[in-house]
């Protein structure tokens, strides 16, 4: 897998996973993936979750590191329209449909274990 769009669930495992073997796999995946992308909605979700669980200081630091280590893809007009189509067709949440649309626009694999992504037939998915 060369070009990957990372879903929020990946970072939930990476930062809060209890299984150390899985956490190690997340670290290896980041290190070995040459083209790493995240949607700006993933930054929002990671910031929000970290803010809730660990506070503002760590939320700021964590998202700054994500911005450094990943290419952040903002929601442009094409992603917005594609996301709306995906959300309507597959009855997905707003955030998931944006992440799926981002991966489709980039012709990238979506890295997630979220079953909603598996339903999007035109989307290539994988998990660690």
N, CA, C and O atoms as a printed pandas DataFrame, in Angstrom:
     atom_number atom_name residue_name chain_id  residue_number  x_coord  y_coord  z_coord
0              1         N          UNK        A               1    0.850   -1.178    0.000
1              2        CA          UNK        A               1    0.000    0.000    0.000
2              3         C          UNK        A               1    0.894    1.238    0.000
3              4         O          UNK        A               1    1.641    1.487    0.946
4              5         N          UNK        A               2    0.798    1.997   -1.072
5              6        CA          UNK        A               2    1.637    3.175   -1.166
6              7         C          UNK        A               2    0.939    4.423   -0.647
7              8         O          UNK        A               2    1.480    5.131    0.202
8              9         N          UNK        A               3   -0.243    4.692   -1.146
9             10        CA          UNK        A               3   -0.967    5.916   -0.785
10            11         C          UNK        A               3   -2.139    5.517    0.114
11            12         O          UNK        A               3   -3.018    4.755   -0.288
12            13         N          UNK        A               4   -2.133    6.051    1.343
13            14        CA          UNK        A               4   -3.153    5.667    2.316
14            15         C          UNK        A               4   -3.782    6.897    2.953
15            16         O          UNK        A               4   -3.097    7.852    3.318
16            17         N          UNK        A               5   -5.114    6.850    3.077
17            18        CA          UNK        A               5   -5.855    7.822    3.870
18            19         C          UNK        A               5   -6.204    7.110    5.181
19            20         O          UNK        A               5   -6.897    6.093    5.186
20            21         N          UNK        A               6   -5.716    7.657    6.275
21            22        CA          UNK        A               6   -5.907    7.061    7.593
22            23         C          UNK        A               6   -7.215    7.561    8.203
23            24         O          UNK        A               6   -7.493    8.760    8.206
24            25         N          UNK        A               7   -8.008    6.629    8.716
25            26        CA          UNK        A               7   -9.268    6.945    9.376
26            27         C          UNK        A               7   -9.013    7.233   10.853
27            28         O          UNK        A               7   -7.968    6.864   11.390
28            29         N          UNK        A               8   -9.945    7.877   11.492
29            30        CA          UNK        A               8   -9.851    8.207   12.914
30            31         C          UNK        A               8   -9.687    6.953   13.769
31            32         O          UNK        A               8   -8.977    6.980   14.774
32            33         N          UNK        A               9  -10.332    5.861   13.383
33            34        CA          UNK        A               9  -10.246    4.630   14.173
34            35         C          UNK        A               9   -8.804    4.131   14.270
35            36         O          UNK        A               9   -8.422    3.533   15.276
36            37         N          UNK        A              10   -8.012    4.371   13.239
37            38        CA          UNK        A              10   -6.600    4.003   13.291
38            39         C          UNK        A              10   -5.924    4.728   14.456
39            40         O          UNK        A              10   -5.178    4.124   15.228
40            41         N          UNK        A              11   -6.190    6.013   14.571
41            42        CA          UNK        A              11   -5.561    6.803   15.625
42            43         C          UNK        A              11   -6.119    6.472   17.006
43            44         O          UNK        A              11   -5.411    6.617   18.002
44            45         N          UNK        A              12   -7.365    6.035   17.085
45            46        CA          UNK        A              12   -7.911    5.568   18.349
46            47         C          UNK        A              12   -7.105    4.360   18.840
47            48         O          UNK        A              12   -6.788    4.259   20.025
48            49         N          UNK        A              13   -6.781    3.457   17.931
49            50        CA          UNK        A              13   -5.945    2.300   18.284
50            51         C          UNK        A              13   -4.522    2.743   18.605
51            52         O          UNK        A              13   -3.912    2.268   19.562
52            53         N          UNK        A              14   -4.005    3.658   17.793
53            54        CA          UNK        A              14   -2.625    4.116   17.944
54            55         C          UNK        A              14   -2.409    4.795   19.300
55            56         O          UNK        A              14   -1.410    4.536   19.970
56            57         N          UNK        A              15   -3.332    5.654   19.700
57            58        CA          UNK        A              15   -3.170    6.415   20.930
58            59         C          UNK        A              15   -3.787    5.764   22.170
59            60         O          UNK        A              15   -3.295    5.953   23.283
60            61         N          UNK        A              16   -4.850    5.007   21.978
61            62        CA          UNK        A              16   -5.599    4.509   23.140
62            63         C          UNK        A              16   -5.765    2.986   23.160
63            64         O          UNK        A              16   -6.448    2.453   24.034
64            65         N          UNK        A              17   -5.151    2.285   22.210
65            66        CA          UNK        A              17   -5.297    0.838   22.159
66            67         C          UNK        A              17   -4.683    0.154   23.369
67            68         O          UNK        A              17   -3.639    0.571   23.870
68            69         N          UNK        A              18   -5.336   -0.892   23.827
69            70        CA          UNK        A              18   -4.862   -1.656   24.982
70            71         C          UNK        A              18   -3.952   -2.814   24.570
71            72         O          UNK        A              18   -3.133   -3.282   25.362
72            73         N          UNK        A              19   -4.100   -3.263   23.339
73            74        CA          UNK        A              19   -3.305   -4.382   22.835
74            75         C          UNK        A              19   -1.985   -3.836   22.280
75            76         O          UNK        A              19   -1.973   -3.170   21.244
76            77         N          UNK        A              20   -0.887   -4.117   22.964
77            78        CA          UNK        A              20    0.411   -3.563   22.577
78            79         C          UNK        A              20    0.880   -4.051   21.206
79            80         O          UNK        A              20    1.597   -3.332   20.511
80            81         N          UNK        A              21    0.489   -5.254   20.813
81            82        CA          UNK        A              21    0.853   -5.756   19.481
82            83         C          UNK        A              21    0.182   -4.907   18.399
83            84         O          UNK        A              21    0.791   -4.612   17.371
84            85         N          UNK        A              22   -1.061   -4.522   18.631
85            86        CA          UNK        A              22   -1.786   -3.680   17.672
86            87         C          UNK        A              22   -1.173   -2.281   17.645
87            88         O          UNK        A              22   -0.991   -1.707   16.571
88            89         N          UNK        A              23   -0.855   -1.732   18.805
89            90        CA          UNK        A              23   -0.222   -0.410   18.869
90            91         C          UNK        A              23    1.106   -0.430   18.114
91            92         O          UNK        A              23    1.426    0.517   17.395
92            93         N          UNK        A              24    1.867   -1.491   18.272
93            94        CA          UNK        A              24    3.138   -1.629   17.552
94            95         C          UNK        A              24    2.906   -1.668   16.043
95            96         O          UNK        A              24    3.668   -1.084   15.273
96            97         N          UNK        A              25    1.840   -2.366   15.629
97            98        CA          UNK        A              25    1.513   -2.416   14.187
98            99         C          UNK        A              25    1.145   -1.036   13.660
99           100         O          UNK        A              25    1.482   -0.699   12.525
100          101         N          UNK        A              26    0.460   -0.236   14.466
101          102        CA          UNK        A              26    0.119    1.110   13.999
102          103         C          UNK        A              26    1.393    1.931   13.789
103          104         O          UNK        A              26    1.505    2.673   12.813
104          105         N          UNK        A              27    2.344    1.794   14.703
105          106        CA          UNK        A              27    3.618    2.517   14.571
106          107         C          UNK        A              27    4.359    2.078   13.313
107          108         O          UNK        A              27    4.888    2.911   12.577
108          109         N          UNK        A              28    4.397    0.775   13.068
109          110        CA          UNK        A              28    5.068    0.246   11.876
110          111         C          UNK        A              28    4.375    0.714   10.602
111          112         O          UNK        A              28    5.037    1.048    9.620
112          113         N          UNK        A              29    3.066    0.740   10.615
113          114        CA          UNK        A              29    2.306    1.167    9.440
114          115         C          UNK        A              29    2.618    2.619    9.098
115          116         O          UNK        A              29    2.822    2.954    7.931
116          117         N          UNK        A              30    2.655    3.470   10.102
117          118        CA          UNK        A              30    2.993    4.875    9.859
118          119         C          UNK        A              30    4.396    4.977    9.271
119          120         O          UNK        A              30    4.619    5.680    8.286
120          121         N          UNK        A              31    5.328    4.272    9.882
121          122        CA          UNK        A              31    6.728    4.347    9.453
122          123         C          UNK        A              31    6.915    3.821    8.027
123          124         O          UNK        A              31    7.718    4.365    7.269
124          125         N          UNK        A              32    6.192    2.784    7.662
125          126        CA          UNK        A              32    6.397    2.119    6.373
126          127         C          UNK        A              32    5.565    2.705    5.228
127          128         O          UNK        A              32    5.802    2.369    4.067
128          129         N          UNK        A              33    4.614    3.559    5.527
129          130        CA          UNK        A              33    3.744    4.107    4.482
130          131         C          UNK        A              33    4.370    5.360    3.891
131          132         O          UNK        A              33    4.537    6.359    4.590
132          133         N          UNK        A              34    4.721    5.316    2.602
133          134        CA          UNK        A              34    5.395    6.474    2.004
134          135         C          UNK        A              34    4.490    7.697    1.811
135          136         O          UNK        A              34    4.937    8.832    1.978
136          137         N          UNK        A              35    3.226    7.468    1.461
137          138        CA          UNK        A              35    2.313    8.588    1.219
138          139         C          UNK        A              35    1.163    8.498    2.210
139          140         O          UNK        A              35    0.218    7.732    2.020
140          141         N          UNK        A              36    1.260    9.304    3.283
141          142        CA          UNK        A              36    0.299    9.276    4.386
142          143         C          UNK        A              36   -0.586   10.521    4.325
143          144         O          UNK        A              36   -0.097   11.651    4.305
144          145         N          UNK        A              37   -1.900   10.286    4.295
145          146        CA          UNK        A              37   -2.866   11.370    4.214
146          147         C          UNK        A              37   -3.898   11.234    5.327
147          148         O          UNK        A              37   -4.243   10.128    5.744
148          149         N          UNK        A              38   -4.381   12.376    5.796
149          150        CA          UNK        A              38   -5.551   12.403    6.663
150          151         C          UNK        A              38   -6.445   13.547    6.207
151          152         O          UNK        A              38   -5.976   14.585    5.739
152          153         N          UNK        A              39   -7.732   13.328    6.356
153          154        CA          UNK        A              39   -8.688   14.392    6.081
154          155         C          UNK        A              39   -8.659   15.373    7.253
155          156         O          UNK        A              39   -8.353   14.993    8.383
156          157         N          UNK        A              40   -8.973   16.605    6.980
157          158        CA          UNK        A              40   -9.046   17.588    8.070
158          159         C          UNK        A              40  -10.115   17.188    9.087
159          160         O          UNK        A              40  -10.036   17.586   10.249
160          161         N          UNK        A              41  -11.105   16.411    8.670
161          162        CA          UNK        A              41  -12.129   15.939    9.612
162          163         C          UNK        A              41  -11.521   14.959   10.619
163          164         O          UNK        A              41  -11.987   14.881   11.756
164          165         N          UNK        A              42  -10.489   14.214   10.220
165          166        CA          UNK        A              42   -9.791   13.321   11.146
166          167         C          UNK        A              42   -9.048   14.146   12.193
167          168         O          UNK        A              42   -9.036   13.795   13.372
168          169         N          UNK        A              43   -8.428   15.245   11.758
169          170        CA          UNK        A              43   -7.785   16.140   12.723
170          171         C          UNK        A              43   -8.804   16.633   13.753
171          172         O          UNK        A              43   -8.523   16.671   14.951
172          173         N          UNK        A              44   -9.979   17.006   13.274
173          174        CA          UNK        A              44  -11.051   17.452   14.163
174          175         C          UNK        A              44  -11.394   16.362   15.175
175          176         O          UNK        A              44  -11.472   16.626   16.375
176          177         N          UNK        A              45  -11.599   15.145   14.692
177          178        CA          UNK        A              45  -12.012   14.062   15.579
178          179         C          UNK        A              45  -10.923   13.691   16.581
179          180         O          UNK        A              45  -11.223   13.438   17.748
180          181         N          UNK        A              46   -9.671   13.656   16.146
181          182        CA          UNK        A              46   -8.563   13.349   17.053
182          183         C          UNK        A              46   -8.426   14.459   18.101
183          184         O          UNK        A              46   -8.240   14.181   19.285
184          185         N          UNK        A              47   -8.518   15.702   17.663
185          186        CA          UNK        A              47   -8.433   16.831   18.598
186          187         C          UNK        A              47   -9.553   16.736   19.632
187          188         O          UNK        A              47   -9.315   16.864   20.833
188          189         N          UNK        A              48  -10.765   16.514   19.156
189          190        CA          UNK        A              48  -11.929   16.453   20.041
190          191         C          UNK        A              48  -11.793   15.314   21.055
191          192         O          UNK        A              48  -12.044   15.512   22.243
192          193         N          UNK        A              49  -11.402   14.138   20.601
193          194        CA          UNK        A              49  -11.255   12.985   21.491
194          195         C          UNK        A              49  -10.145   13.220   22.515
195          196         O          UNK        A              49  -10.318   12.934   23.699
196          197         N          UNK        A              50   -9.012   13.740   22.059
197          198        CA          UNK        A              50   -7.894   14.010   22.966
198          199         C          UNK        A              50   -8.261   15.105   23.961
199          200         O          UNK        A              50   -7.916   15.015   25.139
200          201         N          UNK        A              51   -8.951   16.126   23.499
201          202        CA          UNK        A              51   -9.407   17.207   24.379
202          203         C          UNK        A              51  -10.273   16.641   25.501
203          204         O          UNK        A              51  -10.109   16.996   26.668
204          205         N          UNK        A              52  -11.176   15.775   25.136
205          206        CA          UNK        A              52  -12.099   15.172   26.110
206          207         C          UNK        A              52  -11.362   14.269   27.101
207          208         O          UNK        A              52  -11.633   14.315   28.301
208          209         N          UNK        A              53  -10.440   13.453   26.606
209          210        CA          UNK        A              53   -9.797   12.450   27.452
210          211         C          UNK        A              53   -8.539   12.930   28.161
211          212         O          UNK        A              53   -8.223   12.461   29.255
212          213         N          UNK        A              54   -7.809   13.877   27.533
213          214        CA          UNK        A              54   -6.500   14.219   28.073
214          215         C          UNK        A              54   -6.207   15.711   28.166
215          216         O          UNK        A              54   -5.178   16.108   28.714
216          217         N          UNK        A              55   -7.094   16.535   27.639
217          218        CA          UNK        A              55   -6.924   17.970   27.803
218          219         C          UNK        A              55   -6.399   18.696   26.570
219          220         O          UNK        A              55   -5.899   18.090   25.622
220          221         N          UNK        A              56   -6.533   20.012   26.622
221          222        CA          UNK        A              56   -6.217   20.896   25.491
222          223         C          UNK        A              56   -4.739   20.854   25.096
223          224         O          UNK        A              56   -4.412   20.813   23.910
224          225         N          UNK        A              57   -3.856   20.866   26.081
225          226        CA          UNK        A              57   -2.426   20.906   25.775
226          227         C          UNK        A              57   -2.001   19.715   24.909
227          228         O          UNK        A              57   -1.300   19.881   23.912
228          229         N          UNK        A              58   -2.432   18.522   25.300
229          230        CA          UNK        A              58   -2.074   17.337   24.521
230          231         C          UNK        A              58   -2.806   17.320   23.177
231          232         O          UNK        A              58   -2.248   16.861   22.181
232          233         N          UNK        A              59   -4.039   17.812   23.136
233          234        CA          UNK        A              59   -4.778   17.876   21.870
234          235         C          UNK        A              59   -4.044   18.757   20.867
235          236         O          UNK        A              59   -3.938   18.409   19.691
236          237         N          UNK        A              60   -3.543   19.883   21.324
237          238        CA          UNK        A              60   -2.796   20.795   20.454
238          239         C          UNK        A              60   -1.512   20.133   19.969
239          240         O          UNK        A              60   -1.192   20.178   18.781
240          241         N          UNK        A              61   -0.783   19.524   20.888
241          242        CA          UNK        A              61    0.472   18.860   20.545
242          243         C          UNK        A              61    0.250   17.696   19.581
243          244         O          UNK        A              61    0.957   17.559   18.582
244          245         N          UNK        A              62   -0.732   16.868   19.890
245          246        CA          UNK        A              62   -0.995   15.684   19.063
246          247         C          UNK        A              62   -1.379   16.066   17.637
247          248         O          UNK        A              62   -0.878   15.471   16.683
248          249         N          UNK        A              63   -2.248   17.037   17.486
249          250        CA          UNK        A              63   -2.662   17.416   16.130
250          251         C          UNK        A              63   -1.538   18.132   15.386
251          252         O          UNK        A              63   -1.446   18.030   14.163
252          253         N          UNK        A              64   -0.696   18.843   16.097
253          254        CA          UNK        A              64    0.472   19.469   15.452
254          255         C          UNK        A              64    1.403   18.393   14.900
255          256         O          UNK        A              64    1.952   18.542   13.808
256          257         N          UNK        A              65    1.579   17.320   15.648
257          258        CA          UNK        A              65    2.408   16.205   15.160
258          259         C          UNK        A              65    1.769   15.524   13.952
259          260         O          UNK        A              65    2.466   15.139   13.013
260          261         N          UNK        A              66    0.453   15.377   13.977
261          262        CA          UNK        A              66   -0.229   14.791   12.816
262          263         C          UNK        A              66   -0.046   15.670   11.580
263          264         O          UNK        A              66    0.181   15.163   10.481
264          265         N          UNK        A              67   -0.145   16.969   11.759
265          266        CA          UNK        A              67    0.056   17.896   10.637
266          267         C          UNK        A              67    1.472   17.802   10.083
267          268         O          UNK        A              67    1.687   18.013    8.889
268          269         N          UNK        A              68    2.420   17.491   10.927
269          270        CA          UNK        A              68    3.816   17.353   10.504
270          271         C          UNK        A              68    4.055   16.023    9.784
271          272         O          UNK        A              68    4.786   15.977    8.794
272          273         N          UNK        A              69    3.444   14.946   10.276
273          274        CA          UNK        A              69    3.729   13.598    9.777
274          275         C          UNK        A              69    2.812   13.121    8.652
275          276         O          UNK        A              69    3.110   12.128    7.988
276          277         N          UNK        A              70    1.701   13.823    8.437
277          278        CA          UNK        A              70    0.719   13.429    7.416
278          279         C          UNK        A              70    0.387   14.637    6.552
279          280         O          UNK        A              70    0.450   15.780    7.003
280          281         N          UNK        A              71    0.035   14.362    5.309
281          282        CA          UNK        A              71   -0.500   15.440    4.472
282          283         C          UNK        A              71   -1.979   15.579    4.801
283          284         O          UNK        A              71   -2.751   14.633    4.643
284          285         N          UNK        A              72   -2.362   16.747    5.251
285          286        CA          UNK        A              72   -3.757   16.999    5.614
286          287         C          UNK        A              72   -4.500   17.472    4.369
287          288         O          UNK        A              72   -4.084   18.420    3.703
288          289         N          UNK        A              73   -5.602   16.798    4.069
289          290        CA          UNK        A              73   -6.413   17.127    2.900
290          291         C          UNK        A              73   -7.649   17.869    3.385
291          292         O          UNK        A              73   -8.473   17.326    4.121
292          293         N          UNK        A              74   -7.759   19.112    2.960
293          294        CA          UNK        A              74   -8.928   19.912    3.332
294          295         C          UNK        A              74  -10.130   19.508    2.489
295          296         O          UNK        A              74   -9.990   18.907    1.423
296          297         N          UNK        A              75  -11.288   19.844    2.978
297          298        CA          UNK        A              75  -12.537   19.508    2.291
298          299         C          UNK        A              75  -12.804   20.580    1.245
299          300         O          UNK        A              75  -13.204   21.698    1.570
300          301         N          UNK        A              76  -12.576   20.219   -0.025
301          302        CA          UNK        A              76  -12.836   21.160   -1.110
302          303         C          UNK        A              76  -14.209   20.860   -1.713
303          304         O          UNK        A              76  -14.941   20.004   -1.217
304          305         N          UNK        A              77  -14.546   21.568   -2.780
305          306        CA          UNK        A              77  -15.871   21.395   -3.395
306          307         C          UNK        A              77  -16.099   19.974   -3.892
307          308         O          UNK        A              77  -17.182   19.421   -3.700
308          309         N          UNK        A              78  -15.092   19.375   -4.530
309          310        CA          UNK        A              78  -15.249   18.020   -5.064
310          311         C          UNK        A              78  -15.435   16.994   -3.953
311          312         O          UNK        A              78  -16.285   16.109   -4.057
312          313         N          UNK        A              79  -14.649   17.111   -2.898
313          314        CA          UNK        A              79  -14.811   16.193   -1.770
314          315         C          UNK        A              79  -16.173   16.400   -1.119
315          316         O          UNK        A              79  -16.832   15.431   -0.743
316          317         N          UNK        A              80  -16.596   17.642   -0.982
317          318        CA          UNK        A              80  -17.900   17.933   -0.370
318          319         C          UNK        A              80  -19.039   17.293   -1.168
319          320         O          UNK        A              80  -19.932   16.673   -0.590
320          321         N          UNK        A              81  -19.008   17.441   -2.486
321          322        CA          UNK        A              81  -20.075   16.869   -3.316
322          323         C          UNK        A              81  -20.012   15.342   -3.324
323          324         O          UNK        A              81  -21.036   14.669   -3.207
324          325         N          UNK        A              82  -18.807   14.808   -3.461
325          326        CA          UNK        A              82  -18.640   13.353   -3.451
326          327         C          UNK        A              82  -19.076   12.771   -2.103
327          328         O          UNK        A              82  -19.714   11.720   -2.049
328          329         N          UNK        A              83  -18.727   13.459   -1.029
329          330        CA          UNK        A              83  -19.122   13.032    0.312
330          331         C          UNK        A              83  -20.639   12.983    0.456
331          332         O          UNK        A              83  -21.179   12.037    1.032
332          333         N          UNK        A              84  -21.318   13.982   -0.056
333          334        CA          UNK        A              84  -22.785   14.015    0.015
334          335         C          UNK        A              84  -23.384   12.832   -0.734
335          336         O          UNK        A              84  -24.326   12.200   -0.255
336          337         N          UNK        A              85  -22.836   12.532   -1.915
337          338        CA          UNK        A              85  -23.310   11.379   -2.695
338          339         C          UNK        A              85  -23.093   10.077   -1.930
339          340         O          UNK        A              85  -23.991    9.239   -1.847
340          341         N          UNK        A              86  -21.891    9.915   -1.372
341          342        CA          UNK        A              86  -21.565    8.698   -0.615
342          343         C          UNK        A              86  -22.463    8.585    0.620
343          344         O          UNK        A              86  -22.987    7.513    0.921
344          345         N          UNK        A              87  -22.632    9.687    1.319
345          346        CA          UNK        A              87  -23.466    9.693    2.525
346          347         C          UNK        A              87  -24.894    9.296    2.206
347          348         O          UNK        A              87  -25.520    8.532    2.941
348          349         N          UNK        A              88  -25.401    9.821    1.101
349          350        CA          UNK        A              88  -26.771    9.497    0.674
350          351         C          UNK        A              88  -26.884    8.029    0.247
351          352         O          UNK        A              88  -27.799    7.324    0.672
352          353         N          UNK        A              89  -25.965    7.583   -0.579
353          354        CA          UNK        A              89  -26.022    6.233   -1.152
354          355         C          UNK        A              89  -25.809    5.151   -0.091
355          356         O          UNK        A              89  -26.488    4.124   -0.106
356          357         N          UNK        A              90  -24.862    5.381    0.832
357          358        CA          UNK        A              90  -24.480    4.333    1.775
358          359         C          UNK        A              90  -24.926    4.601    3.211
359          360         O          UNK        A              90  -24.594    3.833    4.113
360          361         N          UNK        A              91  -25.673    5.678    3.432
361          362        CA          UNK        A              91  -26.203    6.004    4.767
362          363         C          UNK        A              91  -25.092    6.056    5.824
363          364         O          UNK        A              91  -25.209    5.468    6.899
364          365         N          UNK        A              92  -24.018    6.771    5.492
365          366        CA          UNK        A              92  -22.870    6.904    6.386
366          367         C          UNK        A              92  -22.948    8.198    7.176
367          368         O          UNK        A              92  -23.728    9.094    6.851
368          369         N          UNK        A              93  -22.134    8.283    8.212
369          370        CA          UNK        A              93  -22.013    9.535    8.958
370          371         C          UNK        A              93  -21.303   10.569    8.084
371          372         O          UNK        A              93  -20.654   10.227    7.096
372          373         N          UNK        A              94  -21.437   11.820    8.463
373          374        CA          UNK        A              94  -20.787   12.901    7.725
374          375         C          UNK        A              94  -19.270   12.695    7.695
375          376         O          UNK        A              94  -18.657   12.762    6.629
376          377         N          UNK        A              95  -18.666   12.445    8.857
377          378        CA          UNK        A              95  -17.209   12.292    8.921
378          379         C          UNK        A              95  -16.735   11.121    8.068
379          380         O          UNK        A              95  -15.778   11.265    7.307
380          381         N          UNK        A              96  -17.383    9.971    8.179
381          382        CA          UNK        A              96  -16.968    8.807    7.390
382          383         C          UNK        A              96  -17.114    9.056    5.892
383          384         O          UNK        A              96  -16.266    8.636    5.104
384          385         N          UNK        A              97  -18.184    9.734    5.501
385          386        CA          UNK        A              97  -18.368    9.996    4.068
386          387         C          UNK        A              97  -17.293   10.955    3.545
387          388         O          UNK        A              97  -16.869   10.836    2.396
388          389         N          UNK        A              98  -16.852   11.897    4.371
389          390        CA          UNK        A              98  -15.777   12.812    3.966
390          391         C          UNK        A              98  -14.463   12.050    3.824
391          392         O          UNK        A              98  -13.718   12.269    2.869
392          393         N          UNK        A              99  -14.181   11.167    4.756
393          394        CA          UNK        A              99  -12.956   10.362    4.700
394          395         C          UNK        A              99  -12.975    9.465    3.466
395          396         O          UNK        A              99  -11.968    9.347    2.769
396          397         N          UNK        A             100  -14.113    8.836    3.194
397          398        CA          UNK        A             100  -14.238    7.984    1.998
398          399         C          UNK        A             100  -14.050    8.810    0.726
399          400         O          UNK        A             100  -13.341    8.386   -0.187
400          401         N          UNK        A             101  -14.673    9.974    0.661
401          402        CA          UNK        A             101  -14.547   10.839   -0.523
402          403         C          UNK        A             101  -13.104   11.300   -0.703
403          404         O          UNK        A             101  -12.628   11.420   -1.832
404          405         N          UNK        A             102  -12.415   11.556    0.388
405          406        CA          UNK        A             102  -11.008   11.967    0.322
406          407         C          UNK        A             102  -10.170   10.847   -0.270
407          408         O          UNK        A             102   -9.348   11.087   -1.154
408          409         N          UNK        A             103  -10.369    9.631    0.208
409          410        CA          UNK        A             103   -9.619    8.478   -0.319
410          411         C          UNK        A             103   -9.923    8.260   -1.801
411          412         O          UNK        A             103   -9.018    7.972   -2.585
412          413         N          UNK        A             104  -11.173    8.393   -2.178
413          414        CA          UNK        A             104  -11.532    8.213   -3.588
414          415         C          UNK        A             104  -10.884    9.284   -4.456
415          416         O          UNK        A             104  -10.362    8.977   -5.528
416          417         N          UNK        A             105  -10.909   10.536   -4.009
417          418        CA          UNK        A             105  -10.303   11.613   -4.796
418          419         C          UNK        A             105   -8.807   11.382   -4.993
419          420         O          UNK        A             105   -8.264   11.661   -6.062
420          421         N          UNK        A             106   -8.148   10.873   -3.962
421          422        CA          UNK        A             106   -6.702   10.637   -4.032
422          423         C          UNK        A             106   -6.340    9.298   -4.682
423          424         O          UNK        A             106   -5.167    9.002   -4.912
424          425         N          UNK        A             107   -7.373    8.493   -4.974
425          426        CA          UNK        A             107   -7.143    7.130   -5.482
426          427         C          UNK        A             107   -6.242    6.365   -4.503
427          428         O          UNK        A             107   -5.269    5.715   -4.884
428          429         N          UNK        A             108   -6.616    6.478   -3.231
429          430        CA          UNK        A             108   -5.838    5.879   -2.146
430          431         C          UNK        A             108   -6.667    4.820   -1.430
431          432         O          UNK        A             108   -7.889    4.762   -1.565
432          433         N          UNK        A             109   -5.977    3.996   -0.673
433          434        CA          UNK        A             109   -6.618    3.012    0.190
434          435         C          UNK        A             109   -7.031    3.711    1.485
435          436         O          UNK        A             109   -6.290    4.535    2.020
436          437         N          UNK        A             110   -8.210    3.375    1.977
437          438        CA          UNK        A             110   -8.680    3.897    3.261
438          439         C          UNK        A             110   -8.326    2.867    4.332
439          440         O          UNK        A             110   -8.775    1.723    4.280
440          441         N          UNK        A             111   -7.523    3.286    5.291
441          442        CA          UNK        A             111   -7.074    2.381    6.345
442          443         C          UNK        A             111   -8.003    2.504    7.545
443          444         O          UNK        A             111   -7.927    3.462    8.314
444          445         N          UNK        A             112   -8.886    1.510    7.689
445          446        CA          UNK        A             112   -9.863    1.523    8.774
446          447         C          UNK        A             112  -10.435    0.129    8.956
447          448         O          UNK        A             112  -10.459   -0.678    8.027
448          449         N          UNK        A             113  -10.896   -0.140   10.176
449          450        CA          UNK        A             113  -11.633   -1.379   10.415
450          451         C          UNK        A             113  -13.126   -1.089   10.576
451          452         O          UNK        A             113  -13.885   -1.957   11.006
452          453         N          UNK        A             114  -13.541    0.120   10.234
453          454        CA          UNK        A             114  -14.941    0.528   10.314
454          455         C          UNK        A             114  -15.730   -0.157    9.206
455          456         O          UNK        A             114  -15.427    0.006    8.024
456          457         N          UNK        A             115  -16.735   -0.919    9.593
457          458        CA          UNK        A             115  -17.518   -1.690    8.614
458          459         C          UNK        A             115  -18.250   -0.810    7.603
459          460         O          UNK        A             115  -18.581   -1.276    6.513
460          461         N          UNK        A             116  -18.506    0.449    7.945
461          462        CA          UNK        A             116  -19.197    1.341    7.011
462          463         C          UNK        A             116  -18.396    1.546    5.719
463          464         O          UNK        A             116  -18.976    1.682    4.641
464          465         N          UNK        A             117  -17.082    1.567    5.831
465          466        CA          UNK        A             117  -16.250    1.761    4.643
466          467         C          UNK        A             117  -16.309    0.557    3.713
467          468         O          UNK        A             117  -16.210    0.706    2.495
468          469         N          UNK        A             118  -16.469   -0.621    4.273
469          470        CA          UNK        A             118  -16.538   -1.845    3.456
470          471         C          UNK        A             118  -17.751   -1.824    2.525
471          472         O          UNK        A             118  -17.731   -2.451    1.465
472          473         N          UNK        A             119  -18.792   -1.113    2.913
473          474        CA          UNK        A             119  -20.006   -1.036    2.099
474          475         C          UNK        A             119  -19.835   -0.167    0.856
475          476         O          UNK        A             119  -20.595   -0.303   -0.102
476          477         N          UNK        A             120  -18.864    0.707    0.865
477          478        CA          UNK        A             120  -18.639    1.613   -0.271
478          479         C          UNK        A             120  -17.881    0.818   -1.331
479          480         O          UNK        A             120  -16.662    0.662   -1.258
480          481         N          UNK        A             121  -18.617    0.326   -2.305
481          482        CA          UNK        A             121  -18.056   -0.631   -3.269
482          483         C          UNK        A             121  -16.903   -0.072   -4.093
483          484         O          UNK        A             121  -16.012   -0.822   -4.491
484          485         N          UNK        A             122  -16.906    1.228   -4.354
485          486        CA          UNK        A             122  -15.845    1.813   -5.172
486          487         C          UNK        A             122  -14.589    2.159   -4.365
487          488         O          UNK        A             122  -13.596    2.609   -4.936
488          489         N          UNK        A             123  -14.622    1.954   -3.046
489          490        CA          UNK        A             123  -13.535    2.328   -2.158
490          491         C          UNK        A             123  -12.679    1.107   -1.811
491          492         O          UNK        A             123  -13.196    0.050   -1.449
492          493         N          UNK        A             124  -11.369    1.275   -1.930
493          494        CA          UNK        A             124  -10.437    0.227   -1.514
494          495         C          UNK        A             124  -10.109    0.447   -0.037
495          496         O          UNK        A             124   -9.725    1.547    0.361
496          497         N          UNK        A             125  -10.259   -0.595    0.769
497          498        CA          UNK        A             125   -9.996   -0.493    2.197
498          499         C          UNK        A             125   -8.984   -1.551    2.635
499          500         O          UNK        A             125   -8.776   -2.558    1.958
500          501         N          UNK        A             126   -8.367   -1.295    3.775
501          502        CA          UNK        A             126   -7.439   -2.258    4.372
502          503         C          UNK        A             126   -7.396   -1.968    5.867
503          504         O          UNK        A             126   -7.843   -0.917    6.327
504          505         N          UNK        A             127   -6.857   -2.906    6.602
505          506        CA          UNK        A             127   -6.621   -2.726    8.026
506          507         C          UNK        A             127   -5.255   -3.283    8.360
507          508         O          UNK        A             127   -4.692   -4.059    7.588
508          509         N          UNK        A             128   -4.719   -2.896    9.497
509          510        CA          UNK        A             128   -3.365   -3.280    9.885
510          511         C          UNK        A             128   -3.253   -4.767   10.177
511          512         O          UNK        A             128   -2.173   -5.250   10.518
